[in-house]
Amino acid sequence: MRPVRATARLPPKRLQMLDGIEVLNVTDEAIEFAARLIRAGAIPKQAATDALHVALACVNGIHYLLTWNCKHIANAERFEAIEAVCIESGYRPPIISTPEELTGEH
């Protein structure tokens, strides 16, 4: 599983929101946890990059995971499974939401 740096393809508004945000390093621990999320069925295999996003948040103790990805990450139907795998693995699950949900802007 190889991370993709997609920031160059993001719309300017999204890039602006990332200004000053620390970039997390992909570690073996995060890769292993992403694979665990996939094996457990919390995130589908074809969404390995999404699993890595969740794993990076968990292994780094990130409290909030903001995403516009409502298919595999900010998805109420997946949250229970993601949360269960996090807890079973000894991680505190992040609060997952879209930026608009967090700020109340819709």
N, CA, C and O of each residue as an XYZ file, in Angstrom:
424
protein
N       0.854     -1.163      0.000
C       0.000      0.000      0.000
C       0.900      1.226      0.000
O       1.679      1.430      0.931
N       0.796      2.029     -1.028
C       1.650      3.198     -1.181
C       0.819      4.465     -1.072
O      -0.190      4.587     -1.767
N       1.204      5.415     -0.225
C       0.427      6.650     -0.109
C       0.554      7.499     -1.367
O       1.585      7.495     -2.039
N      -0.509      8.220     -1.667
C      -0.514      9.089     -2.837
C      -0.598     10.525     -2.355
O      -1.486     10.878     -1.579
N       0.333     11.353     -2.818
C       0.275     12.773     -2.479
C      -0.568     13.463     -3.533
O      -0.097     13.764     -4.629
N      -1.804     13.705     -3.189
C      -2.748     14.253     -4.148
C      -3.001     15.738     -3.952
O      -3.908     16.289     -4.575
N      -2.235     16.392     -3.114
C      -2.521     17.796     -2.827
C      -2.429     18.677     -4.062
O      -3.111     19.699     -4.132
N      -1.613     18.316     -5.029
C      -1.483     19.133     -6.239
C      -2.778     19.139     -7.048
O      -3.002     20.043     -7.852
N      -3.629     18.137     -6.841
C      -4.880     18.055     -7.607
C      -6.071     18.641     -6.866
O      -7.179     18.659     -7.403
N      -5.866     19.120     -5.646
C      -6.975     19.641     -4.863
C      -7.378     21.030     -5.338
O      -6.532     21.815     -5.766
N      -8.679     21.335     -5.261
C      -9.124     22.695     -5.576
C      -8.480     23.693     -4.607
O      -8.166     23.334     -3.472
N      -8.281     24.940     -5.045
C      -7.603     25.949     -4.216
C      -8.197     26.122     -2.825
O      -7.447     26.308     -1.866
N      -9.526     26.066     -2.681
C     -10.158     26.243     -1.365
C      -9.707     25.139     -0.406
O      -9.436     25.407      0.764
N      -9.628     23.916     -0.889
C      -9.202     22.795     -0.041
C      -7.717     22.926      0.298
O      -7.314     22.667      1.432
N      -6.918     23.319     -0.664
C      -5.492     23.517     -0.391
C      -5.290     24.587      0.669
O      -4.449     24.445      1.557
N      -6.066     25.659      0.571
C      -5.967     26.757      1.532
C      -6.297     26.266      2.944
O      -5.672     26.708      3.908
N      -7.261     25.366      3.078
C      -7.645     24.838      4.380
C      -6.525     23.992      4.988
O      -6.453     23.847      6.208
N      -5.652     23.432      4.147
C      -4.570     22.584      4.631
C      -3.345     23.369      5.067
O      -2.423     22.801      5.652
N      -3.324     24.654      4.793
C      -2.172     25.474      5.133
C      -1.896     25.394      6.635
O      -2.775     25.667      7.452
N      -0.680     25.023      6.985
C      -0.276     24.942      8.377
C      -0.579     23.612      9.055
O      -0.256     23.433     10.229
N      -1.187     22.684      8.342
C      -1.505     21.362      8.908
C      -0.268     20.471      8.804
O       0.368     20.399      7.752
N       0.066     19.800      9.896
C       1.224     18.903      9.919
C       0.957     17.669      9.057
O      -0.128     17.090      9.115
N       1.929     17.276      8.273
C       1.836     16.066      7.467
C       2.350     14.904      8.305
O       3.462     14.951      8.831
N       1.537     13.863      8.425
C       1.913     12.703      9.223
C       2.715     11.723      8.382
O       2.435     11.529      7.199
N       3.707     11.111      8.999
C       4.516     10.110      8.307
C       3.800      8.775      8.290
O       3.187      8.377      9.280
N       3.877      8.085      7.163
C       3.319      6.743      7.049
C       4.309      5.788      7.712
O       5.467      5.689      7.307
N       3.836      5.099      8.723
C       4.682      4.174      9.480
C       4.212      2.741      9.260
O       3.117      2.505      8.749
N       5.049      1.794      9.649
C       4.659      0.384      9.569
C       3.414      0.134     10.414
O       2.534     -0.628     10.015
N       3.341      0.770     11.571
C       2.182      0.610     12.452
C       0.899      1.051     11.740
O      -0.126      0.374     11.825
N       0.959      2.183     11.044
C      -0.214      2.683     10.327
C      -0.581      1.748      9.173
O      -1.760      1.469      8.957
N       0.404      1.268      8.441
C       0.145      0.353      7.327
C      -0.487     -0.938      7.836
O      -1.436     -1.445      7.239
N       0.034     -1.463      8.930
C      -0.528     -2.692      9.512
C      -1.955     -2.477     10.005
O      -2.809     -3.348      9.842
N      -2.210     -1.321     10.605
C      -3.566     -1.059     11.089
C      -4.531     -0.858      9.925
O      -5.680     -1.294      9.995
N      -4.084     -0.207      8.863
C      -4.926     -0.052      7.669
C      -5.313     -1.427      7.112
O      -6.460     -1.652      6.726
N      -4.346     -2.332      7.079
C      -4.632     -3.694      6.604
C      -5.643     -4.383      7.521
O      -6.493     -5.138      7.050
N      -5.556     -4.127      8.817
C      -6.512     -4.710      9.772
C      -7.924     -4.171      9.525
O      -8.898     -4.920      9.602
N      -8.033     -2.861      9.225
C      -9.342     -2.278      8.911
C      -9.952     -2.948      7.675
O     -11.159     -3.185      7.614
N      -9.105     -3.244      6.706
C      -9.578     -3.901      5.481
C      -9.967     -5.355      5.762
O     -11.035     -5.808      5.350
N      -9.094     -6.082      6.467
C      -9.393     -7.495      6.783
C     -10.702     -7.635      7.554
O     -11.447     -8.593      7.351
N     -10.979     -6.681      8.438
C     -12.193     -6.724      9.248
C     -13.435     -6.305      8.458
O     -14.558     -6.460      8.938
N     -13.234     -5.779      7.255
C     -14.360     -5.341      6.437
C     -14.881     -3.961      6.796
O     -15.931     -3.551      6.301
N     -14.167     -3.237      7.647
C     -14.601     -1.887      8.017
C     -14.452     -0.930      6.841
O     -15.247     -0.005      6.674
N     -13.435     -1.160      6.036
C     -13.186     -0.377      4.822
C     -12.854     -1.376      3.724
O     -12.058     -2.289      3.945
N     -13.451     -1.221      2.536
C     -13.205     -2.216      1.481
C     -11.778     -2.183      0.936
O     -11.103     -1.155      0.980
N     -11.343     -3.315      0.431
C      -9.977     -3.471     -0.076
C      -9.641     -2.437     -1.152
O      -8.524     -1.921     -1.188
N     -10.591     -2.135     -2.018
C     -10.322     -1.174     -3.093
C     -10.157      0.253     -2.580
O      -9.793      1.148     -3.343
N     -10.418      0.471     -1.303
C     -10.265      1.793     -0.689
C      -9.088      1.788      0.300
O      -9.187      2.353      1.389
N      -7.986      1.152     -0.084
C      -6.825      1.010      0.796
C      -6.276      2.367      1.242
O      -5.845      2.503      2.387
N      -6.285      3.356      0.375
C      -5.796      4.683      0.755
C      -6.688      5.291      1.835
O      -6.202      5.967      2.742
N      -7.988      5.048      1.734
C      -8.921      5.539      2.754
C      -8.650      4.858      4.097
O      -8.696      5.500      5.146
N      -8.371      3.563      4.056
C      -8.032      2.831      5.278
C      -6.770      3.422      5.904
O      -6.667      3.531      7.126
N      -5.821      3.798      5.066
C      -4.588      4.393      5.579
C      -4.863      5.747      6.232
O      -4.239      6.077      7.240
N      -5.776      6.529      5.682
C      -6.129      7.817      6.301
C      -6.665      7.596      7.714
O      -6.258      8.280      8.653
N      -7.576      6.642      7.860
C      -8.137      6.343      9.178
C      -7.037      5.825     10.105
O      -6.954      6.232     11.264
N      -6.203      4.935      9.596
C      -5.126      4.355     10.404
C      -4.155      5.424     10.878
O      -3.739      5.405     12.036
N      -3.789      6.350     10.012
C      -2.875      7.427     10.410
C      -3.471      8.260     11.537
O      -2.767      8.639     12.473
N      -4.758      8.541     11.449
C      -5.411      9.302     12.518
C      -5.357      8.521     13.829
O      -5.050      9.086     14.878
N      -5.650      7.236     13.769
C      -5.676      6.416     14.992
C      -4.306      6.284     15.629
O      -4.154      6.543     16.823
N      -3.318      5.890     14.862
C      -1.997      5.627     15.458
C      -1.319      6.910     15.936
O      -0.403      6.859     16.757
N      -1.760      8.045     15.433
C      -1.190      9.326     15.864
C      -2.047     10.034     16.913
O      -1.736     11.158     17.307
N      -3.111      9.395     17.365
C      -3.955      9.978     18.405
C      -4.680     11.234     17.971
O      -4.934     12.124     18.782
N      -5.014     11.306     16.691
C      -5.720     12.471     16.163
C      -7.178     12.418     16.637
O      -7.832     11.384     16.503
N      -7.680     13.505     17.179
C      -9.029     13.525     17.736
C     -10.106     13.631     16.660
O     -11.162     13.010     16.779
N      -9.847     14.410     15.614
C     -10.832     14.615     14.560
C     -10.218     14.252     13.212
O      -9.105     14.667     12.891
N     -10.957     13.474     12.433
C     -10.554     13.159     11.067
C     -11.582     13.817     10.158
O     -12.724     13.368     10.057
N     -11.158     14.885      9.501
C     -12.045     15.606      8.591
C     -11.810     15.115      7.182
O     -10.669     14.988      6.739
N     -12.889     14.839      6.480
C     -12.777     14.314      5.132
C     -14.019     14.652      4.332
O     -15.112     14.800      4.879
N     -13.831     14.771      3.029
C     -14.968     14.912      2.126
C     -15.340     13.540      1.559
O     -16.245     13.440      0.730
N     -14.663     12.504      1.991
C     -14.905     11.156      1.488
C     -16.052     10.530      2.277
O     -15.843      9.962      3.349
N     -17.243     10.638      1.747
C     -18.424     10.098      2.428
C     -18.748      8.673      1.980
O     -19.692      8.063      2.482
N     -17.978      8.152      1.050
C     -18.219      6.781      0.594
C     -17.601      5.765      1.546
O     -18.250      4.785      1.908
N     -16.353      5.987      1.956
C     -15.655      4.990      2.770
C     -15.244      5.456      4.158
O     -14.929      4.627      5.012
N     -15.240      6.765      4.406
C     -14.744      7.234      5.702
C     -15.859      7.928      6.499
O     -16.286      7.408      7.529
N     -16.324      9.066      6.049
C     -17.380      9.800      6.768
C     -18.736      9.228      6.359
O     -19.553      9.902      5.731
N     -18.947      7.982      6.728
C     -20.122      7.238      6.299
C     -20.730      6.581      7.539
O     -20.106      5.724      8.163
N     -21.932      6.982      7.884
C     -22.574      6.470      9.102
C     -22.694      4.952      9.092
O     -22.646      4.325     10.151
N     -22.848      4.352      7.920
C     -22.980      2.900      7.835
C     -21.660      2.183      8.119
O     -21.675      1.007      8.482
N     -20.537      2.850      7.966
C     -19.224      2.243      8.201
C     -18.653      2.578      9.578
O     -17.757      1.888     10.063
N     -19.169      3.635     10.208
C     -18.530      4.119     11.417
C     -18.473      3.073     12.525
O     -17.444      2.936     13.187
N     -19.562      2.332     12.737
C     -19.559      1.328     13.801
C     -18.442      0.310     13.617
O     -17.754     -0.043     14.575
N     -18.262     -0.159     12.389
C     -17.214     -1.151     12.110
C     -15.829     -0.535     12.302
O     -14.947     -1.167     12.882
N     -15.634      0.689     11.822
C     -14.349      1.368     11.993
C     -14.061      1.541     13.484
O     -12.959      1.254     13.949
N     -15.056      2.010     14.221
C     -14.904      2.228     15.658
C     -14.557      0.919     16.376
O     -13.678      0.905     17.237
N     -15.228     -0.164     16.035
C     -14.985     -1.454     16.687
C     -13.550     -1.936     16.460
O     -12.897     -2.415     17.387
N     -13.061     -1.806     15.217
C     -11.697     -2.239     14.912
C     -10.694     -1.373     15.664
O      -9.696     -1.883     16.173
N     -10.946     -0.087     15.738
C     -10.057      0.814     16.489
C      -9.973      0.385     17.950
O      -8.881      0.218     18.493
N     -11.105      0.211     18.569
C     -11.142     -0.133     19.995
C     -10.514     -1.500     20.234
O      -9.724     -1.659     21.164
N     -10.852     -2.492     19.406
C     -10.276     -3.836     19.545
C      -8.759     -3.812     19.386
O      -8.056     -4.657     19.940
N      -8.263     -2.847     18.630
C      -6.831     -2.750     18.370
C      -6.105     -1.846     19.366
O      -4.894     -1.647     19.271
N      -6.854     -1.307     20.314
C      -6.235     -0.477     21.346
C      -6.116      0.995     20.997
O      -5.384      1.733     21.656
N      -6.826      1.426     19.971
C      -6.800      2.838     19.581
C      -8.120      3.503     19.931
O      -9.171      2.862     19.938
N      -8.052      4.791     20.220
C      -9.264      5.579     20.386
C      -9.710      6.026     19.009
O      -8.947      6.690     18.308
N     -10.922      5.684     18.600
C     -11.355      6.090     17.260
C     -11.485      7.607     17.156
O     -11.953      8.254     18.093
N     -11.076      8.174     16.032
C     -11.252      9.616     15.857
C     -12.718      9.944     15.593
O     -13.494      9.089     15.165
N     -13.072     11.170     15.851
C     -14.386     11.654     15.444
C     -14.268     11.952     13.959
O     -13.458     12.783     13.550
N     -15.069     11.279     13.160
C     -14.979     11.399     11.707
C     -16.140     12.258     11.218
O     -17.301     11.969     11.508
N     -15.821     13.314     10.475
C     -16.862     14.168      9.912
C     -16.323     14.929      8.713
O     -15.120     14.943      8.450
N     -17.230     15.553      8.001
C     -16.815     16.455      6.934
C     -16.485     17.797      7.590
O     -16.975     18.083      8.683
N     -15.670     18.616      6.946
C     -15.394     19.941      7.516
C     -16.679     20.747      7.743
O     -16.794     21.478      8.728
N     -17.632     20.610      6.834
C     -18.888     21.346      6.968
C     -19.672     20.899      8.199
O     -20.274     21.727      8.883
N     -19.670     19.599      8.487
C     -20.351     19.099      9.678
C     -19.710     19.669     10.938
O     -20.407     20.042     11.882
N     -18.404     19.734     10.950
C     -17.683     20.214     12.129
C     -17.926     21.703     12.368
O     -18.096     22.134     13.509
N     -17.942     22.473     11.304
C     -18.093     23.924     11.441
C     -19.534     24.380     11.429
O     -19.825     25.529     11.762
N     -20.451     23.482     11.043
C     -21.864     23.848     10.961
C     -22.220     24.563      9.669
O     -23.347     25.035      9.516
N     -21.272     24.653      8.731
C     -21.538     25.296      7.443
C     -22.055     24.250      6.471
O     -21.395     23.235      6.246
N     -23.203     24.478      5.905
C     -23.759     23.530      4.928
C     -24.169     24.261      3.684
O     -24.661     23.645      2.739
